[in-house]
C-alpha cells in the first residue's frame, strides 16, 4: 500500500519534471546556448519540484492550524517574513543535492581504495539480504542512521561557542512558526550538508533516496516548529519529536543554557535524547529565543544582518578568549569555549 503510494508520488513528480523541462527550462537553455547542460538541468529539476510541493503541502495543512490553535498570538508577523526566504532557499533541495553529488567522486575514489586493500564497503541495505534490501526497510534504516548523526551534530552546535553563534541565527527567532525550520546561517547549512552527505554516501544512499530523505526530514521539522497546539499524546511523543518537545529546545534558559548545553536535540526521534539523558518532557509554554537578544543585543532582523552579526559575535568570542593571552597555547577548554 505504502509502496504504491510512493510510486504514484514519484510518477507525479517525474511528470511535472518533464513538463517543466520541456516548457520552461529547455527553451531558456536553448536561448542562452547552454544545451550542453540539458541532462544536468533535467536532473536538478527533481529536487526543486519535491521542495516546491513540500512547501505547498506544509502551508496548506499547517498554516490553518496556526490560525485556529496557536500556541502564541502575535500582534504582527513581521519577524516571520525573513524565515519565508530561508525556507524557499533551502526547501528547493538543490543546495543539499549539489553537495551530495559533489562528494560522490571523492567517495567513489575512497571506496575503490578500500576494495583495492580488501576492505568491504559500508552498505547497510546488504546487512540482511532479502530484508534490509527491500526499499522501505532500507529507507527506514537510512532515516534512523542519519537521525542519530543529526542528533550529535545538533549537540555539537550547542557545545562549541563559535559553532553556537552560527546556530544562534536559528534560535534567535522569537516567533516560532512553520517557516522557522530553515532559518539557519548558510555557513552552518554548508557544514551540515557536508556532514550528512558524507554519512549518506558512506552507508550507500543513492541520490534519489537522498532527495526523498531530505524531503521527509523537512516536512517533519516544519511540523515541529509550527505555532500550533498539536498534541501527540504520551506514546507518540516518545516515538517522534513533537512541537511541544521541540519548543522546549527553543525555550530561553532551557534549550541552550540547561544541563549539557541544552535539551531536546533530537531531529526526528526523541530516542537519542532519552538514551543520552538530554530529554525534557515539560509542556510549559516558555518564551523562545536567545537570552542575549532579549537582554538587548541585536541578532539582526534581515537575512544579511543575521549572517553578518553571527560573524561579529564569533570575532568577539575569539577576542575575549585569546586577546589577553596571545602567547599562550590554546587548551581543550579554550576550544570548547569558542
PARO-400106 format. One record per residue (C-alpha): residue number from 1; x, y, z. Coordinates in nm, 4 decimals. Layout:
BEGIN
@pos: NUM&x: X&y: Y&z: Z
...
//
This chain:
BEGIN
@pos: 1&x: 0.0000&y: 0.0000&z: 0.0000
@pos: 2&x: 0.2648&y: 0.2499&z: 0.1101
@pos: 3&x: 0.4949&y: 0.1407&z: -0.1707
@pos: 4&x: 0.2222&y: 0.2031&z: -0.4299
@pos: 5&x: 0.1520&y: 0.5487&z: -0.2838
@pos: 6&x: 0.5206&y: 0.6392&z: -0.3016
@pos: 7&x: 0.5385&y: 0.5068&z: -0.6578
@pos: 8&x: 0.2398&y: 0.7221&z: -0.7546
@pos: 9&x: 0.4013&y: 1.0297&z: -0.5986
@pos: 10&x: 0.7243&y: 0.9587&z: -0.7830
@pos: 11&x: 0.5286&y: 0.9293&z: -1.1065
@pos: 12&x: 0.3578&y: 1.2637&z: -1.0430
@pos: 13&x: 0.6888&y: 1.4355&z: -0.9671
@pos: 14&x: 0.8501&y: 1.2846&z: -1.2774
@pos: 15&x: 0.5591&y: 1.4082&z: -1.4926
@pos: 16&x: 0.5937&y: 1.7597&z: -1.3501
@pos: 17&x: 0.9694&y: 1.7409&z: -1.4003
@pos: 18&x: 0.9269&y: 1.6539&z: -1.7677
@pos: 19&x: 0.6648&y: 1.9241&z: -1.8232
@pos: 20&x: 0.8750&y: 2.1928&z: -1.6539
@pos: 21&x: 1.1830&y: 2.0956&z: -1.8520
@pos: 22&x: 1.0088&y: 2.0938&z: -2.1908
@pos: 23&x: 0.8022&y: 2.4089&z: -2.1432
@pos: 24&x: 1.0216&y: 2.6225&z: -1.9159
@pos: 25&x: 1.3822&y: 2.5171&z: -1.8772
@pos: 26&x: 1.4718&y: 2.3777&z: -2.2195
@pos: 27&x: 1.3670&y: 2.6961&z: -2.4065
@pos: 28&x: 1.5844&y: 2.9013&z: -2.1717
@pos: 29&x: 1.8827&y: 2.6709&z: -2.2197
@pos: 30&x: 1.8406&y: 2.6914&z: -2.5960
@pos: 31&x: 1.8080&y: 3.0702&z: -2.5898
@pos: 32&x: 2.1310&y: 3.1209&z: -2.3948
@pos: 33&x: 2.3269&y: 2.8452&z: -2.5718
@pos: 34&x: 2.3527&y: 2.6189&z: -2.2682
@pos: 35&x: 2.2121&y: 2.2996&z: -2.4160
@pos: 36&x: 2.5223&y: 2.1055&z: -2.3080
@pos: 37&x: 2.3784&y: 2.1283&z: -1.9555
@pos: 38&x: 2.0403&y: 1.9834&z: -2.0520
@pos: 39&x: 2.0807&y: 1.6476&z: -1.8744
@pos: 40&x: 2.2146&y: 1.8015&z: -1.5536
@pos: 41&x: 1.9398&y: 2.0642&z: -1.5622
@pos: 42&x: 1.6737&y: 1.7998&z: -1.6062
@pos: 43&x: 1.8056&y: 1.6026&z: -1.3066
@pos: 44&x: 1.8223&y: 1.9188&z: -1.0930
@pos: 45&x: 1.4516&y: 1.9822&z: -1.1503
@pos: 46&x: 1.3536&y: 1.6781&z: -0.9434
@pos: 47&x: 1.4599&y: 1.8155&z: -0.6013
@pos: 48&x: 1.3237&y: 2.1583&z: -0.6960
@pos: 49&x: 0.9787&y: 2.0129&z: -0.7634
@pos: 50&x: 0.9928&y: 1.7992&z: -0.4487
@pos: 51&x: 1.0847&y: 2.1084&z: -0.2480
@pos: 52&x: 0.8088&y: 2.3216&z: -0.4005
@pos: 53&x: 0.5482&y: 2.0520&z: -0.3312
@pos: 54&x: 0.6805&y: 2.0181&z: 0.0242
@pos: 55&x: 0.6461&y: 2.3908&z: 0.0929
@pos: 56&x: 0.2998&y: 2.3964&z: -0.0598
@pos: 57&x: 0.1796&y: 2.0983&z: 0.1435
@pos: 58&x: 0.3214&y: 2.2426&z: 0.4668
@pos: 59&x: 0.1492&y: 2.5759&z: 0.4133
@pos: 60&x: -0.1787&y: 2.4110&z: 0.3119
@pos: 61&x: -0.2013&y: 2.1913&z: 0.6213
@pos: 62&x: -0.0028&y: 2.3765&z: 0.8895
@pos: 63&x: -0.0952&y: 2.7412&z: 0.8354
@pos: 64&x: -0.4667&y: 2.6824&z: 0.9133
@pos: 65&x: -0.3654&y: 2.5060&z: 1.2354
@pos: 66&x: -0.1514&y: 2.8041&z: 1.3341
@pos: 67&x: -0.4514&y: 3.0323&z: 1.2773
@pos: 68&x: -0.7027&y: 2.8108&z: 1.4591
@pos: 69&x: -0.4963&y: 2.6746&z: 1.7507
@pos: 70&x: -0.1899&y: 2.8962&z: 1.8041
@pos: 71&x: 0.0477&y: 2.8453&z: 2.0944
@pos: 72&x: 0.1164&y: 3.2195&z: 2.0891
@pos: 73&x: -0.0776&y: 3.5059&z: 1.9328
@pos: 74&x: 0.1298&y: 3.7852&z: 1.7806
@pos: 75&x: 0.0122&y: 4.1365&z: 1.7012
@pos: 76&x: 0.2093&y: 4.1212&z: 1.3752
@pos: 77&x: 0.4046&y: 3.8547&z: 1.1888
@pos: 78&x: 0.6779&y: 4.0829&z: 1.0546
@pos: 79&x: 0.9523&y: 3.8823&z: 1.2255
@pos: 80&x: 0.8368&y: 3.5697&z: 1.0397
@pos: 81&x: 0.8831&y: 3.7155&z: 0.6904
@pos: 82&x: 1.2573&y: 3.6590&z: 0.6679
@pos: 83&x: 1.2019&y: 3.2922&z: 0.7585
@pos: 84&x: 0.9935&y: 3.2514&z: 0.4425
@pos: 85&x: 1.3025&y: 3.3492&z: 0.2408
@pos: 86&x: 1.5146&y: 3.0935&z: 0.4272
@pos: 87&x: 1.2510&y: 2.8274&z: 0.3612
@pos: 88&x: 1.2433&y: 2.8765&z: -0.0158
@pos: 89&x: 1.6242&y: 2.8868&z: -0.0354
@pos: 90&x: 1.6646&y: 2.5575&z: 0.1480
@pos: 91&x: 1.3488&y: 2.3589&z: 0.0769
@pos: 92&x: 1.4009&y: 2.3606&z: -0.3004
@pos: 93&x: 1.6664&y: 2.0993&z: -0.2303
@pos: 94&x: 1.9232&y: 2.1965&z: -0.4921
@pos: 95&x: 2.1806&y: 2.3023&z: -0.2328
@pos: 96&x: 2.1873&y: 1.9687&z: -0.0468
@pos: 97&x: 2.1834&y: 1.7705&z: -0.3700
@pos: 98&x: 2.4785&y: 1.9666&z: -0.5126
@pos: 99&x: 2.6816&y: 1.8903&z: -0.2002
@pos: 100&x: 2.5803&y: 1.5243&z: -0.2173
@pos: 101&x: 2.6736&y: 1.4927&z: -0.5867
@pos: 102&x: 2.9934&y: 1.6903&z: -0.5301
@pos: 103&x: 3.1044&y: 1.4399&z: -0.2678
@pos: 104&x: 3.0254&y: 1.1416&z: -0.4930
@pos: 105&x: 3.3614&y: 1.1364&z: -0.6837
@pos: 106&x: 3.5518&y: 1.1606&z: -0.3558
@pos: 107&x: 3.3674&y: 0.8633&z: -0.2098
@pos: 108&x: 3.3942&y: 0.6644&z: -0.5317
@pos: 109&x: 3.7709&y: 0.7055&z: -0.5088
@pos: 110&x: 3.7721&y: 0.6136&z: -0.1396
@pos: 111&x: 3.5609&y: 0.3031&z: -0.1979
@pos: 112&x: 3.7912&y: 0.1998&z: -0.4829
@pos: 113&x: 4.0892&y: 0.2313&z: -0.2478
@pos: 114&x: 3.9081&y: 0.0220&z: 0.0147
@pos: 115&x: 3.8307&y: -0.2521&z: -0.2379
@pos: 116&x: 4.1934&y: -0.2498&z: -0.3540
@pos: 117&x: 4.3034&y: -0.3159&z: 0.0041
@pos: 118&x: 4.0407&y: -0.5843&z: 0.0687
@pos: 119&x: 3.8192&y: -0.3712&z: 0.2925
@pos: 120&x: 3.4458&y: -0.4202&z: 0.2390
@pos: 121&x: 3.2346&y: -0.1159&z: 0.1565
@pos: 122&x: 2.9733&y: 0.0035&z: 0.4016
@pos: 123&x: 2.6317&y: -0.0709&z: 0.2565
@pos: 124&x: 2.3604&y: -0.1017&z: 0.5164
@pos: 125&x: 2.0938&y: -0.2382&z: 0.2849
@pos: 126&x: 2.3000&y: -0.5581&z: 0.2376
@pos: 127&x: 2.3152&y: -0.6388&z: 0.6092
@pos: 128&x: 2.0266&y: -0.8878&z: 0.5860
@pos: 129&x: 1.9696&y: -0.9929&z: 0.2235
@pos: 130&x: 1.6024&y: -1.0188&z: 0.1397
@pos: 131&x: 1.5017&y: -0.7932&z: 0.4321
@pos: 132&x: 1.7222&y: -0.4842&z: 0.4520
@pos: 133&x: 1.7435&y: -0.4825&z: 0.0723
@pos: 134&x: 1.3716&y: -0.4041&z: 0.0490
@pos: 135&x: 1.3277&y: -0.0371&z: -0.0458
@pos: 136&x: 1.1125&y: 0.0647&z: 0.2517
@pos: 137&x: 1.3288&y: -0.1237&z: 0.5039
@pos: 138&x: 1.6471&y: 0.0270&z: 0.3597
@pos: 139&x: 1.4871&y: 0.3713&z: 0.3652
@pos: 140&x: 1.3911&y: 0.3292&z: 0.7335
@pos: 141&x: 1.7479&y: 0.2255&z: 0.8192
@pos: 142&x: 1.8887&y: 0.5304&z: 0.6424
@pos: 143&x: 1.6462&y: 0.7588&z: 0.8286
@pos: 144&x: 1.7474&y: 0.6183&z: 1.1695
@pos: 145&x: 2.1229&y: 0.6320&z: 1.0979
@pos: 146&x: 2.1113&y: 0.9875&z: 0.9634
@pos: 147&x: 1.8892&y: 1.0980&z: 1.2515
@pos: 148&x: 2.1408&y: 0.9606&z: 1.5014
@pos: 149&x: 2.4133&y: 1.1569&z: 1.3222
@pos: 150&x: 2.1874&y: 1.4643&z: 1.3195
@pos: 151&x: 2.1374&y: 1.4393&z: 1.6956
@pos: 152&x: 2.5121&y: 1.4612&z: 1.7595
@pos: 153&x: 2.5621&y: 1.7331&z: 1.5025
@pos: 154&x: 2.2935&y: 1.9336&z: 1.6831
@pos: 155&x: 2.4577&y: 1.8806&z: 2.0212
@pos: 156&x: 2.7920&y: 1.9987&z: 1.8835
@pos: 157&x: 2.6240&y: 2.3139&z: 1.7525
@pos: 158&x: 2.5345&y: 2.3983&z: 2.1122
@pos: 159&x: 2.8574&y: 2.2721&z: 2.2698
@pos: 160&x: 3.1165&y: 2.4811&z: 2.0828
@pos: 161&x: 3.0888&y: 2.8577&z: 2.1097
@pos: 162&x: 3.1839&y: 2.9562&z: 1.7539
@pos: 163&x: 2.9515&y: 2.6925&z: 1.6153
@pos: 164&x: 2.6778&y: 2.8109&z: 1.8504
@pos: 165&x: 2.6985&y: 3.1651&z: 1.7148
@pos: 166&x: 2.6140&y: 3.0274&z: 1.3704
@pos: 167&x: 2.3324&y: 2.8136&z: 1.5095
@pos: 168&x: 2.2059&y: 3.1068&z: 1.7162
@pos: 169&x: 2.0663&y: 3.2520&z: 1.3935
@pos: 170&x: 1.8103&y: 2.9722&z: 1.4133
@pos: 171&x: 1.7429&y: 3.0162&z: 1.7850
@pos: 172&x: 1.7120&y: 3.3946&z: 1.7702
@pos: 173&x: 1.3625&y: 3.3702&z: 1.6207
@pos: 174&x: 1.1154&y: 3.4603&z: 1.8976
@pos: 175&x: 0.8110&y: 3.3845&z: 1.6832
@pos: 176&x: 0.8366&y: 3.0138&z: 1.6048
@pos: 177&x: 0.6267&y: 2.9145&z: 1.3053
@pos: 178&x: 0.6082&y: 2.6581&z: 1.0265
@pos: 179&x: 0.8697&y: 2.8685&z: 0.8425
@pos: 180&x: 1.1308&y: 2.8615&z: 1.1235
@pos: 181&x: 1.2971&y: 2.5275&z: 1.0491
@pos: 182&x: 1.5223&y: 2.6552&z: 0.7696
@pos: 183&x: 1.6264&y: 2.9775&z: 0.9421
@pos: 184&x: 1.9949&y: 2.8864&z: 0.9587
@pos: 185&x: 2.3229&y: 3.0563&z: 0.8826
@pos: 186&x: 2.4251&y: 2.9467&z: 0.5327
@pos: 187&x: 2.7742&y: 2.8531&z: 0.6536
@pos: 188&x: 2.6124&y: 2.6215&z: 0.9062
@pos: 189&x: 2.3974&y: 2.4792&z: 0.6254
@pos: 190&x: 2.7153&y: 2.4070&z: 0.4272
@pos: 191&x: 2.8744&y: 2.2285&z: 0.7236
@pos: 192&x: 2.5613&y: 2.0262&z: 0.7939
@pos: 193&x: 2.5081&y: 1.9332&z: 0.4301
@pos: 194&x: 2.8700&y: 1.8137&z: 0.4014
@pos: 195&x: 2.8427&y: 1.6152&z: 0.7241
@pos: 196&x: 2.5156&y: 1.4394&z: 0.6351
@pos: 197&x: 2.6070&y: 1.3874&z: 0.2681
@pos: 198&x: 2.9316&y: 1.2203&z: 0.3763
@pos: 199&x: 2.7464&y: 0.9785&z: 0.6026
@pos: 200&x: 2.4723&y: 0.9160&z: 0.3461
@pos: 201&x: 2.7284&y: 0.8248&z: 0.0797
@pos: 202&x: 2.9218&y: 0.6095&z: 0.3252
@pos: 203&x: 2.6174&y: 0.3947&z: 0.4052
@pos: 204&x: 2.5073&y: 0.3562&z: 0.0435
@pos: 205&x: 2.2293&y: 0.6128&z: -0.0010
@pos: 206&x: 2.1531&y: 0.6855&z: -0.3677
@pos: 207&x: 2.0935&y: 1.0456&z: -0.4873
@pos: 208&x: 1.7191&y: 0.9880&z: -0.5446
@pos: 209&x: 1.6873&y: 0.8397&z: -0.1948
@pos: 210&x: 1.8748&y: 1.1359&z: -0.0503
@pos: 211&x: 1.6246&y: 1.3770&z: -0.2073
@pos: 212&x: 1.3339&y: 1.1863&z: -0.0514
@pos: 213&x: 1.5121&y: 1.1597&z: 0.2840
@pos: 214&x: 1.5656&y: 1.5357&z: 0.2840
@pos: 215&x: 1.2003&y: 1.5973&z: 0.1939
@pos: 216&x: 1.0704&y: 1.3724&z: 0.4748
@pos: 217&x: 1.3015&y: 1.5398&z: 0.7261
@pos: 218&x: 1.1967&y: 1.8864&z: 0.6075
@pos: 219&x: 0.8261&y: 1.8125&z: 0.6461
@pos: 220&x: 0.8598&y: 1.6675&z: 0.9958
@pos: 221&x: 1.0833&y: 1.9518&z: 1.1127
@pos: 222&x: 0.8329&y: 2.2008&z: 0.9750
@pos: 223&x: 0.5667&y: 2.0376&z: 1.1919
@pos: 224&x: 0.7949&y: 2.0623&z: 1.4964
@pos: 225&x: 0.8288&y: 2.4400&z: 1.4638
@pos: 226&x: 0.4613&y: 2.5067&z: 1.3929
@pos: 227&x: 0.2942&y: 2.7653&z: 1.6162
@pos: 228&x: 0.0007&y: 2.5342&z: 1.6834
@pos: 229&x: -0.1171&y: 2.3148&z: 1.9679
@pos: 230&x: -0.0617&y: 1.9703&z: 1.8195
@pos: 231&x: -0.0949&y: 1.7011&z: 2.0834
@pos: 232&x: 0.0997&y: 1.3844&z: 2.0034
@pos: 233&x: -0.0047&y: 1.2009&z: 2.3196
@pos: 234&x: 0.2244&y: 1.0304&z: 2.5692
@pos: 235&x: 0.3113&y: 0.7336&z: 2.3450
@pos: 236&x: 0.3502&y: 0.9032&z: 2.0061
@pos: 237&x: 0.5515&y: 1.1859&z: 2.1624
@pos: 238&x: 0.8151&y: 0.9313&z: 2.2580
@pos: 239&x: 0.8336&y: 0.7975&z: 1.9056
@pos: 240&x: 0.8536&y: 1.1261&z: 1.7155
@pos: 241&x: 0.9694&y: 1.4758&z: 1.8109
@pos: 242&x: 0.6533&y: 1.6788&z: 1.8756
@pos: 243&x: 0.6088&y: 2.0580&z: 1.8555
@pos: 244&x: 0.5909&y: 2.0756&z: 2.2361
@pos: 245&x: 0.9106&y: 1.8705&z: 2.2749
@pos: 246&x: 1.0985&y: 2.0842&z: 2.0236
@pos: 247&x: 0.9598&y: 2.4115&z: 2.1573
@pos: 248&x: 1.1278&y: 2.3243&z: 2.4873
@pos: 249&x: 1.4551&y: 2.3155&z: 2.2947
@pos: 250&x: 1.3933&y: 2.6749&z: 2.1819
@pos: 251&x: 1.2865&y: 2.7967&z: 2.5282
@pos: 252&x: 1.5076&y: 3.0646&z: 2.6817
@pos: 253&x: 1.7002&y: 2.9187&z: 2.9747
@pos: 254&x: 1.6390&y: 2.5557&z: 2.8778
@pos: 255&x: 1.7161&y: 2.4724&z: 2.5165
@pos: 256&x: 2.0680&y: 2.6131&z: 2.5155
@pos: 257&x: 2.1566&y: 2.7018&z: 2.8730
@pos: 258&x: 2.0421&y: 2.3854&z: 3.0537
@pos: 259&x: 2.2491&y: 2.0863&z: 3.1550
@pos: 260&x: 2.4817&y: 1.9540&z: 2.8834
@pos: 261&x: 2.4330&y: 2.2819&z: 2.6951
@pos: 262&x: 2.0641&y: 2.2299&z: 2.6396
@pos: 263&x: 1.7953&y: 1.9681&z: 2.5940
@pos: 264&x: 1.5779&y: 1.8003&z: 2.3299
@pos: 265&x: 1.8322&y: 1.7863&z: 2.0480
@pos: 266&x: 1.6530&y: 1.5102&z: 1.8549
@pos: 267&x: 1.5876&y: 1.5883&z: 1.4887
@pos: 268&x: 1.3091&y: 1.3396&z: 1.4121
@pos: 269&x: 1.3144&y: 1.0963&z: 1.7018
@pos: 270&x: 1.3409&y: 1.1707&z: 2.0767
@pos: 271&x: 1.5023&y: 0.8311&z: 2.1339
@pos: 272&x: 1.8535&y: 0.9730&z: 2.1384
@pos: 273&x: 1.7597&y: 1.2360&z: 2.3985
@pos: 274&x: 1.6071&y: 0.9615&z: 2.6107
@pos: 275&x: 1.9142&y: 0.7412&z: 2.5656
@pos: 276&x: 2.1691&y: 1.0137&z: 2.6422
@pos: 277&x: 1.9579&y: 1.1825&z: 2.9118
@pos: 278&x: 1.9026&y: 1.5156&z: 2.7380
@pos: 279&x: 1.5223&y: 1.4878&z: 2.7185
@pos: 280&x: 1.2857&y: 1.7321&z: 2.8892
@pos: 281&x: 0.9135&y: 1.6490&z: 2.8742
@pos: 282&x: 0.7836&y: 1.9729&z: 3.0231
@pos: 283&x: 0.4918&y: 2.1154&z: 2.8232
@pos: 284&x: 0.5035&y: 2.4550&z: 2.9916
@pos: 285&x: 0.4956&y: 2.7286&z: 2.7276
@pos: 286&x: 0.8092&y: 2.9391&z: 2.7716
@pos: 287&x: 0.9356&y: 3.2392&z: 2.5711
@pos: 288&x: 1.1623&y: 3.1344&z: 2.2868
@pos: 289&x: 1.4784&y: 3.2991&z: 2.1601
@pos: 290&x: 1.8298&y: 3.3754&z: 2.2845
@pos: 291&x: 1.8801&y: 3.5358&z: 2.6254
@pos: 292&x: 2.1337&y: 3.7908&z: 2.4983
@pos: 293&x: 1.8884&y: 3.9041&z: 2.2341
@pos: 294&x: 1.6109&y: 3.9501&z: 2.4909
@pos: 295&x: 1.8535&y: 4.1493&z: 2.7053
@pos: 296&x: 1.9165&y: 4.3930&z: 2.4208
@pos: 297&x: 2.1845&y: 4.2519&z: 2.1882
@pos: 298&x: 2.0831&y: 4.2625&z: 1.8215
@pos: 299&x: 2.0842&y: 3.9358&z: 1.6271
@pos: 300&x: 1.9561&y: 4.1037&z: 1.3119
@pos: 301&x: 1.6120&y: 4.1437&z: 1.1607
@pos: 302&x: 1.7026&y: 4.0714&z: 0.7990
@pos: 303&x: 1.8746&y: 3.7913&z: 0.6103
@pos: 304&x: 2.2063&y: 3.9701&z: 0.5567
@pos: 305&x: 2.2240&y: 4.1326&z: 0.9006
@pos: 306&x: 2.1651&y: 3.7965&z: 1.0701
@pos: 307&x: 2.4545&y: 3.6436&z: 0.8780
@pos: 308&x: 2.6899&y: 3.9360&z: 0.9360
@pos: 309&x: 2.6179&y: 3.9686&z: 1.3084
@pos: 310&x: 2.6973&y: 3.5997&z: 1.3564
@pos: 311&x: 3.0496&y: 3.6653&z: 1.2307
@pos: 312&x: 3.0719&y: 3.9728&z: 1.4568
@pos: 313&x: 2.9828&y: 3.7593&z: 1.7606
@pos: 314&x: 3.2396&y: 3.4983&z: 1.6583
@pos: 315&x: 3.5087&y: 3.7653&z: 1.6318
@pos: 316&x: 3.4186&y: 3.8931&z: 1.9792
@pos: 317&x: 3.4423&y: 3.5426&z: 2.1237
@pos: 318&x: 3.7878&y: 3.4933&z: 1.9764
@pos: 319&x: 3.8999&y: 3.8328&z: 2.1037
@pos: 320&x: 3.7667&y: 3.7685&z: 2.4551
@pos: 321&x: 3.9269&y: 3.4265&z: 2.4739
@pos: 322&x: 4.2679&y: 3.4967&z: 2.3265
@pos: 323&x: 4.3021&y: 3.8757&z: 2.3259
@pos: 324&x: 4.4601&y: 3.8940&z: 2.6708
@pos: 325&x: 4.6713&y: 3.5769&z: 2.6383
@pos: 326&x: 4.8047&y: 3.5682&z: 2.2825
@pos: 327&x: 5.1387&y: 3.3995&z: 2.3672
@pos: 328&x: 4.9722&y: 3.1066&z: 2.5429
@pos: 329&x: 4.8787&y: 2.7881&z: 2.3578
@pos: 330&x: 4.5098&y: 2.7080&z: 2.3290
@pos: 331&x: 4.3803&y: 2.4360&z: 2.5589
@pos: 332&x: 4.0917&y: 2.1940&z: 2.5027
@pos: 333&x: 3.8746&y: 2.4105&z: 2.7317
@pos: 334&x: 3.9594&y: 2.7164&z: 2.5196
@pos: 335&x: 3.8416&y: 2.5391&z: 2.2063
@pos: 336&x: 3.5157&y: 2.4266&z: 2.3688
@pos: 337&x: 3.4506&y: 2.7772&z: 2.4994
@pos: 338&x: 3.4883&y: 2.9111&z: 2.1491
//
